[in-house]
Amino acid sequence: MAARAYWQGQIRLALVSIPVEIYSATKSGATVSFRQIHEPSGKRIHYEKVVDGIGPVDADEIMKGFEFEKGEYVLLDEAEIEGVKLESKKTLELTQFVDVGEIDAIYYEKPYYVVPADDLAEEAFVVLREALRRAKKIGLGQLALRGREYVVSLKPCGRGMVLETLRYAEEVNKAASYFRDIGDVKPDEDLLDLATSLIEKKSGKFDAAEFHDRYVDALKDLIDRKRKSKTGKVSLDTDDDKPARGGSNVIDLMAALKKSLDKPANDTSAGRTTASKTPAKKAPTKKPAARKPPARKSA
């Protein structure tokens, strides 16, 4: 495999150990990265690590410090940090199994592909994969990656398996504090039926290739137009994003849902509920008022 393994170790289930490798399942190729540039000279801006009263320092002179009191640090070098004994640095022990779908999506953080490390590990790997699939369960354990220990989940994925790092409970804000102001009201049944029909009409199988980052596409288009511009300037069409003035702000939800159902299923705007817009009436032409003597200015 051409890619470099993100982690190598073993999955342990009771007395069975399976040598595996994991690889990052995602990439950040869709982003547009920028550099900070000094405009007058057109040169890149660099950052140096400096010490107050000393100036720039070499990388081999830098250690990691934990501040236990104001201005007081315990210094640790990389060898000392790497020497911390933690079994999960090399072994993922599956300690619990839960039903598929039991873990709330908010806990999932980053996915990794899991493959057997060699041909000898393949048989045990396949047995574990199919046992999870048949039981409709997800395996849970803890694994040390890049300087911290994660709770991780393991589940079948095609011929292989996917490992996903999970957030700890203290890393997730309680939803109740955000949702408590939402009223405990029942929706209108007719509106609910229309909304359900709209959802069913636009339902289908998920295909990630159908979606793309429109913001990145717009940025690339802007960069391309600016490169080709002789003046170095391009027009930014922002008028379309501004709400129309003089229109009604009242949303007729029933009419909007019915109109959405009438549109073709492949119309991307079919599910969008917008305020009904009415053209602004022109102000009536006023007759010129008779001139009045100027009023005296008050102190």
C-alpha positions in Angstrom: 0.0 0.0 0.0 1.5 3.3 -1.1 0.1 5.4 1.8 1.9 5.5 5.1 0.2 3.9 8.1 -1.0 6.4 10.7 -0.8 3.7 13.4 0.5 0.1 13.7 -0.4 -2.2 16.5 -2.9 -4.9 17.4 -6.6 -5.3 18.1 -7.2 -7.5 21.1 -10.4 -9.4 21.8 -10.0 -11.5 25.0 -7.0 -13.7 24.2 -7.0 -13.1 20.5 -4.7 -10.4 19.1 -4.9 -9.2 15.5 -2.0 -7.1 14.0 -3.5 -4.2 12.1 -2.6 -0.9 10.4 -4.8 2.2 10.3 -4.9 4.9 7.6 -6.5 8.3 7.6 -9.9 8.0 5.8 -10.2 11.7 5.0 -8.2 14.4 3.4 -8.2 18.2 3.3 -7.8 18.6 -0.5 -11.0 20.6 -0.9 -9.7 23.6 1.0 -8.1 26.7 -0.4 -5.0 27.8 1.6 -3.7 31.3 1.8 -0.3 32.8 2.8 0.2 36.1 4.5 2.0 38.5 2.2 3.6 41.9 2.8 1.7 44.0 0.2 4.4 46.7 -0.5 7.1 44.1 -1.3 4.9 41.1 -2.3 7.1 38.8 -0.2 5.9 36.1 2.3 5.7 36.9 6.0 7.6 34.4 8.2 7.3 33.8 11.9 10.2 33.2 14.2 10.2 31.6 17.7 11.8 34.3 20.0 12.6 34.6 23.7 12.0 38.0 25.4 15.4 39.7 25.8 17.2 37.0 23.8 15.6 37.0 20.3 15.3 34.1 17.9 16.2 30.6 19.2 17.1 27.2 17.6 14.5 24.4 17.6 16.9 22.1 19.6 16.8 24.6 22.5 13.0 24.4 22.8 11.4 22.1 25.4 7.7 21.6 26.5 6.8 23.2 29.8 3.8 22.7 32.1 2.9 25.8 34.1 2.1 24.7 37.6 2.3 28.3 39.0 2.4 31.7 37.5 5.8 31.8 35.6 6.9 28.4 37.0 7.2 25.5 34.7 8.1 21.8 34.8 10.2 21.1 31.6 9.8 17.8 29.6 11.7 16.7 26.5 10.2 14.5 23.8 12.0 11.4 25.0 10.4 11.7 28.4 6.9 12.3 26.9 7.3 9.3 24.6 8.5 7.2 27.5 5.1 7.4 29.3 3.9 3.8 29.7 0.5 3.4 28.1 -0.7 0.0 26.8 -3.1 1.6 24.4 -0.2 3.1 22.4 0.3 -0.3 20.7 -2.9 -2.3 21.6 -6.6 -1.5 21.0 -8.5 -3.7 23.5 -12.2 -4.1 22.7 -13.8 -3.8 26.1 -17.4 -3.1 25.2 -19.9 -3.6 22.3 -23.0 -1.5 21.6 -25.8 -1.5 19.1 -25.3 0.2 15.7 -26.8 3.6 16.0 -26.7 3.8 19.8 -23.8 6.4 19.7 -25.0 9.9 19.0 -23.4 11.4 15.9 -22.1 14.4 17.9 -19.5 12.1 19.6 -17.8 11.0 16.4 -14.7 12.9 15.5 -12.4 11.4 12.8 -12.5 8.1 10.8 -9.6 5.8 9.9 -9.5 2.7 7.7 -8.4 -0.5 9.4 -6.7 -3.3 7.5 -4.8 -6.5 8.5 -1.1 -6.0 8.9 -0.2 -9.1 6.9 -1.6 -12.3 5.4 -1.4 -14.2 8.7 -3.6 -11.7 10.4 -6.3 -11.7 7.7 -8.3 -14.7 8.9 -8.8 -13.4 12.4 -9.5 -9.9 11.0 -12.3 -11.3 8.7 -13.8 -13.3 11.6 -14.0 -10.2 13.8 -15.4 -8.1 11.0 -18.2 -10.6 10.2 -19.0 -11.2 13.8 -19.6 -7.5 14.3 -21.7 -7.4 11.1 -23.8 -10.4 12.1 -24.3 -9.1 15.7 -25.0 -5.5 14.4 -22.6 -4.2 17.0 -19.9 -1.6 17.3 -16.7 -2.4 19.3 -15.4 0.2 21.8 -12.0 0.6 23.3 -9.2 3.2 24.0 -6.3 4.0 21.8 -3.3 6.4 22.2 -2.7 8.6 19.1 -0.4 11.6 18.6 0.0 12.5 22.3 -3.4 11.7 23.7 -5.7 8.8 24.4 -9.0 8.5 22.6 -12.2 6.4 23.0 -12.6 4.7 19.7 -15.3 2.7 17.9 -14.7 -0.1 15.4 -17.2 -1.3 12.8 -17.3 -3.2 9.5 -16.9 -1.3 6.3 -16.9 -3.3 3.0 -14.0 -5.7 3.1 -12.3 -3.8 5.9 -13.2 -1.9 9.1 -13.5 1.7 10.1 -12.1 3.0 13.4 -13.5 6.4 14.6 -12.2 8.5 17.4 -14.9 9.7 19.8 -15.1 12.8 21.9 -15.2 12.4 25.7 -18.4 13.4 27.5 -16.7 16.5 29.0 -15.8 17.7 25.4 -19.5 17.9 24.4 -21.7 20.7 25.5 -25.0 19.7 27.0 -27.8 20.2 24.4 -30.4 21.1 27.1 -28.7 24.4 27.8 -29.2 25.4 24.1 -32.7 23.9 23.5 -34.5 24.8 26.7 -36.0 28.0 25.2 -37.7 26.1 22.4 -41.4 25.9 23.2 -43.0 22.5 23.9 -45.7 22.8 21.2 -47.2 20.3 18.9 -47.0 21.1 15.1 -50.1 21.5 13.0 -51.0 18.1 11.5 -51.6 19.5 8.0 -48.2 21.2 8.0 -46.6 18.1 9.4 -48.1 15.9 6.6 -46.9 18.4 3.9 -43.4 18.5 5.4 -43.3 14.7 5.6 -44.5 14.4 2.0 -41.7 16.8 0.9 -39.1 14.7 2.8 -40.3 11.5 1.2 -40.3 13.1 -2.3 -36.7 14.2 -1.9 -35.5 11.0 -0.3 -32.8 8.9 -2.0 -29.6 7.0 -1.5 -26.6 9.0 -0.2 -23.9 9.7 -2.7 -21.1 12.0 -1.5 -20.0 12.7 -5.0 -23.2 14.7 -5.6 -22.1 17.3 -3.1 -19.2 19.7 -3.4 -17.9 22.8 -1.6 -19.5 25.7 -3.4 -17.6 28.2 -1.3 -14.2 26.7 -2.4 -15.4 26.7 -6.0 -16.3 30.4 -5.7 -12.9 31.2 -4.2 -11.1 29.4 -7.0 -13.2 31.3 -9.6 -12.4 34.6 -7.9 -8.6 33.7 -7.8 -8.8 32.6 -11.5 -10.5 35.9 -12.5 -8.1 38.0 -10.6 -5.1 36.2 -12.2 -6.5 37.0 -15.6 -7.5 40.6 -14.8 -5.2 43.2 -16.3 -6.2 45.8 -13.7 -5.8 43.4 -10.7 -9.5 44.1 -9.8 -12.6 42.1 -10.3 -16.3 42.8 -9.6 -17.9 41.2 -6.7 -21.6 40.4 -7.3 -23.0 40.8 -3.8 -26.4 42.2 -4.7 -28.0 38.8 -5.0 -27.3 38.1 -1.4 -29.1 41.2 -0.1 -32.8 40.8 0.9 -35.3 42.6 -1.4 -36.6 45.8 0.2 -40.3 46.6 0.4 -41.3 42.9 0.3 -43.5 41.2 2.9 -41.6 39.5 5.7 -44.6 37.2 6.5 -43.9 33.5 5.7 -46.9 31.5 4.5 -45.6 28.1 5.5 -48.5 26.2 4.1 -48.2 27.9 0.7 -44.5 27.4 0.7 -44.7 23.7 1.4 -47.4 23.2 -1.2 -45.3 25.1 -3.8 -42.3 23.0 -2.9 -44.2 19.7 -3.5 -45.3 21.0 -7.0 -41.7 21.5 -8.1 -39.6 18.7 -9.7 -37.7 16.4 -7.3 -34.3 17.4 -8.8 -35.0 21.1 -8.2 -32.5 22.1 -5.5 -34.7 25.0 -4.4 -37.7 22.8 -3.9 -37.3 22.5 -0.2 -36.4 26.1 0.5 -39.0 28.0 2.5 -38.7 31.7 1.8 -40.6 34.8 2.7 -43.3 35.7 0.1 -42.0 38.6 -1.8 -44.3 41.3 -3.3 -43.1 44.1 -5.5 -42.7 47.4 -3.6 -45.4 49.8 -4.6 -44.2 53.1 -6.1 -44.9 56.1 -3.9 -47.6 58.4 -5.4 -46.4 61.5 -7.1 -46.8 64.4 -4.7 -47.7 67.9 -5.7 -45.1 70.6 -4.9 -46.1 72.2 -1.6 -46.6 75.9 -1.3 -43.6 77.8 0.0 -43.6 78.8 3.6 -41.6 81.5 5.2 -38.4 80.2 6.9 -38.9 79.3 10.5 -36.9 81.1 13.2 -34.0 79.1 14.7 -34.5 78.3 18.3 -31.6 78.8 20.7 
